[in-house]
């Protein structure tokens, strides 16, 4: 049973559009911040101006991993047009 400390979804659906909004629990924030830290490390390791292909590859892998976590631990994505009621 979900509780305030252990919600069912780490990433709630956006109110408008398709996809997920900002995290609503600490687990989601760890994933979210970890993504940006790893992106910064990739930018330092694979300087985009010098190793563009390696940087784009790292960006693609990290982004696919983030979307996979959001897909598994977030609300089911669908188009939303604001409040339903």
MODELLER restraints for C-alpha pairs under 7 A, 6 or more apart:
rsr = mdl.restraints
at = mdl.atoms
rsr.add(forms.Gaussian(group=physical.xy_distance, feature=features.Distance(at['CA:2:A'], at['CA:8:A']), mean=5.14, stdev=0.5))
rsr.add(forms.Gaussian(group=physical.xy_distance, feature=features.Distance(at['CA:9:A'], at['CA:73:A']), mean=5.42, stdev=0.5))
rsr.add(forms.Gaussian(group=physical.xy_distance, feature=features.Distance(at['CA:9:A'], at['CA:74:A']), mean=4.88, stdev=0.5))
rsr.add(forms.Gaussian(group=physical.xy_distance, feature=features.Distance(at['CA:9:A'], at['CA:75:A']), mean=5.92, stdev=0.5))
rsr.add(forms.Gaussian(group=physical.xy_distance, feature=features.Distance(at['CA:10:A'], at['CA:23:A']), mean=5.68, stdev=0.5))
rsr.add(forms.Gaussian(group=physical.xy_distance, feature=features.Distance(at['CA:10:A'], at['CA:24:A']), mean=5.75, stdev=0.5))
rsr.add(forms.Gaussian(group=physical.xy_distance, feature=features.Distance(at['CA:10:A'], at['CA:25:A']), mean=5.81, stdev=0.5))
rsr.add(forms.Gaussian(group=physical.xy_distance, feature=features.Distance(at['CA:10:A'], at['CA:27:A']), mean=6.68, stdev=0.5))
rsr.add(forms.Gaussian(group=physical.xy_distance, feature=features.Distance(at['CA:10:A'], at['CA:28:A']), mean=4.96, stdev=0.5))
rsr.add(forms.Gaussian(group=physical.xy_distance, feature=features.Distance(at['CA:10:A'], at['CA:73:A']), mean=5.53, stdev=0.5))
rsr.add(forms.Gaussian(group=physical.xy_distance, feature=features.Distance(at['CA:10:A'], at['CA:74:A']), mean=5.49, stdev=0.5))
rsr.add(forms.Gaussian(group=physical.xy_distance, feature=features.Distance(at['CA:11:A'], at['CA:20:A']), mean=5.90, stdev=0.5))
rsr.add(forms.Gaussian(group=physical.xy_distance, feature=features.Distance(at['CA:11:A'], at['CA:21:A']), mean=6.24, stdev=0.5))
rsr.add(forms.Gaussian(group=physical.xy_distance, feature=features.Distance(at['CA:11:A'], at['CA:22:A']), mean=6.33, stdev=0.5))
rsr.add(forms.Gaussian(group=physical.xy_distance, feature=features.Distance(at['CA:11:A'], at['CA:23:A']), mean=4.64, stdev=0.5))
rsr.add(forms.Gaussian(group=physical.xy_distance, feature=features.Distance(at['CA:11:A'], at['CA:24:A']), mean=6.11, stdev=0.5))
rsr.add(forms.Gaussian(group=physical.xy_distance, feature=features.Distance(at['CA:11:A'], at['CA:28:A']), mean=6.45, stdev=0.5))
rsr.add(forms.Gaussian(group=physical.xy_distance, feature=features.Distance(at['CA:11:A'], at['CA:70:A']), mean=6.34, stdev=0.5))
rsr.add(forms.Gaussian(group=physical.xy_distance, feature=features.Distance(at['CA:11:A'], at['CA:73:A']), mean=6.60, stdev=0.5))
rsr.add(forms.Gaussian(group=physical.xy_distance, feature=features.Distance(at['CA:11:A'], at['CA:74:A']), mean=4.33, stdev=0.5))
rsr.add(forms.Gaussian(group=physical.xy_distance, feature=features.Distance(at['CA:11:A'], at['CA:75:A']), mean=6.46, stdev=0.5))
rsr.add(forms.Gaussian(group=physical.xy_distance, feature=features.Distance(at['CA:12:A'], at['CA:20:A']), mean=5.66, stdev=0.5))
rsr.add(forms.Gaussian(group=physical.xy_distance, feature=features.Distance(at['CA:12:A'], at['CA:21:A']), mean=5.74, stdev=0.5))
rsr.add(forms.Gaussian(group=physical.xy_distance, feature=features.Distance(at['CA:12:A'], at['CA:23:A']), mean=6.78, stdev=0.5))
rsr.add(forms.Gaussian(group=physical.xy_distance, feature=features.Distance(at['CA:12:A'], at['CA:24:A']), mean=6.91, stdev=0.5))
rsr.add(forms.Gaussian(group=physical.xy_distance, feature=features.Distance(at['CA:12:A'], at['CA:74:A']), mean=5.84, stdev=0.5))
rsr.add(forms.Gaussian(group=physical.xy_distance, feature=features.Distance(at['CA:12:A'], at['CA:75:A']), mean=5.44, stdev=0.5))
rsr.add(forms.Gaussian(group=physical.xy_distance, feature=features.Distance(at['CA:13:A'], at['CA:19:A']), mean=5.92, stdev=0.5))
rsr.add(forms.Gaussian(group=physical.xy_distance, feature=features.Distance(at['CA:13:A'], at['CA:20:A']), mean=4.31, stdev=0.5))
rsr.add(forms.Gaussian(group=physical.xy_distance, feature=features.Distance(at['CA:13:A'], at['CA:21:A']), mean=5.68, stdev=0.5))
rsr.add(forms.Gaussian(group=physical.xy_distance, feature=features.Distance(at['CA:13:A'], at['CA:75:A']), mean=5.55, stdev=0.5))
rsr.add(forms.Gaussian(group=physical.xy_distance, feature=features.Distance(at['CA:13:A'], at['CA:77:A']), mean=6.54, stdev=0.5))
rsr.add(forms.Gaussian(group=physical.xy_distance, feature=features.Distance(at['CA:14:A'], at['CA:20:A']), mean=4.99, stdev=0.5))
rsr.add(forms.Gaussian(group=physical.xy_distance, feature=features.Distance(at['CA:14:A'], at['CA:21:A']), mean=4.84, stdev=0.5))
rsr.add(forms.Gaussian(group=physical.xy_distance, feature=features.Distance(at['CA:15:A'], at['CA:80:A']), mean=5.95, stdev=0.5))
rsr.add(forms.Gaussian(group=physical.xy_distance, feature=features.Distance(at['CA:15:A'], at['CA:81:A']), mean=6.71, stdev=0.5))
rsr.add(forms.Gaussian(group=physical.xy_distance, feature=features.Distance(at['CA:15:A'], at['CA:82:A']), mean=5.06, stdev=0.5))
rsr.add(forms.Gaussian(group=physical.xy_distance, feature=features.Distance(at['CA:16:A'], at['CA:80:A']), mean=4.90, stdev=0.5))
rsr.add(forms.Gaussian(group=physical.xy_distance, feature=features.Distance(at['CA:16:A'], at['CA:81:A']), mean=4.90, stdev=0.5))
rsr.add(forms.Gaussian(group=physical.xy_distance, feature=features.Distance(at['CA:16:A'], at['CA:82:A']), mean=5.30, stdev=0.5))
rsr.add(forms.Gaussian(group=physical.xy_distance, feature=features.Distance(at['CA:17:A'], at['CA:79:A']), mean=5.09, stdev=0.5))
rsr.add(forms.Gaussian(group=physical.xy_distance, feature=features.Distance(at['CA:17:A'], at['CA:80:A']), mean=5.12, stdev=0.5))
rsr.add(forms.Gaussian(group=physical.xy_distance, feature=features.Distance(at['CA:17:A'], at['CA:81:A']), mean=6.50, stdev=0.5))
rsr.add(forms.Gaussian(group=physical.xy_distance, feature=features.Distance(at['CA:18:A'], at['CA:77:A']), mean=6.12, stdev=0.5))
rsr.add(forms.Gaussian(group=physical.xy_distance, feature=features.Distance(at['CA:18:A'], at['CA:78:A']), mean=5.44, stdev=0.5))
rsr.add(forms.Gaussian(group=physical.xy_distance, feature=features.Distance(at['CA:18:A'], at['CA:79:A']), mean=4.65, stdev=0.5))
rsr.add(forms.Gaussian(group=physical.xy_distance, feature=features.Distance(at['CA:18:A'], at['CA:80:A']), mean=6.47, stdev=0.5))
rsr.add(forms.Gaussian(group=physical.xy_distance, feature=features.Distance(at['CA:19:A'], at['CA:77:A']), mean=5.29, stdev=0.5))
rsr.add(forms.Gaussian(group=physical.xy_distance, feature=features.Distance(at['CA:19:A'], at['CA:78:A']), mean=6.97, stdev=0.5))
rsr.add(forms.Gaussian(group=physical.xy_distance, feature=features.Distance(at['CA:23:A'], at['CA:29:A']), mean=5.68, stdev=0.5))
rsr.add(forms.Gaussian(group=physical.xy_distance, feature=features.Distance(at['CA:35:A'], at['CA:62:A']), mean=6.85, stdev=0.5))
rsr.add(forms.Gaussian(group=physical.xy_distance, feature=features.Distance(at['CA:35:A'], at['CA:66:A']), mean=6.98, stdev=0.5))
rsr.add(forms.Gaussian(group=physical.xy_distance, feature=features.Distance(at['CA:39:A'], at['CA:59:A']), mean=6.76, stdev=0.5))
rsr.add(forms.Gaussian(group=physical.xy_distance, feature=features.Distance(at['CA:42:A'], at['CA:55:A']), mean=6.40, stdev=0.5))
rsr.add(forms.Gaussian(group=physical.xy_distance, feature=features.Distance(at['CA:42:A'], at['CA:58:A']), mean=6.54, stdev=0.5))
rsr.add(forms.Gaussian(group=physical.xy_distance, feature=features.Distance(at['CA:43:A'], at['CA:55:A']), mean=6.61, stdev=0.5))
rsr.add(forms.Gaussian(group=physical.xy_distance, feature=features.Distance(at['CA:46:A'], at['CA:54:A']), mean=6.16, stdev=0.5))
rsr.add(forms.Gaussian(group=physical.xy_distance, feature=features.Distance(at['CA:46:A'], at['CA:55:A']), mean=5.27, stdev=0.5))
rsr.add(forms.Gaussian(group=physical.xy_distance, feature=features.Distance(at['CA:47:A'], at['CA:55:A']), mean=7.00, stdev=0.5))
rsr.add(forms.Gaussian(group=physical.xy_distance, feature=features.Distance(at['CA:48:A'], at['CA:55:A']), mean=5.72, stdev=0.5))
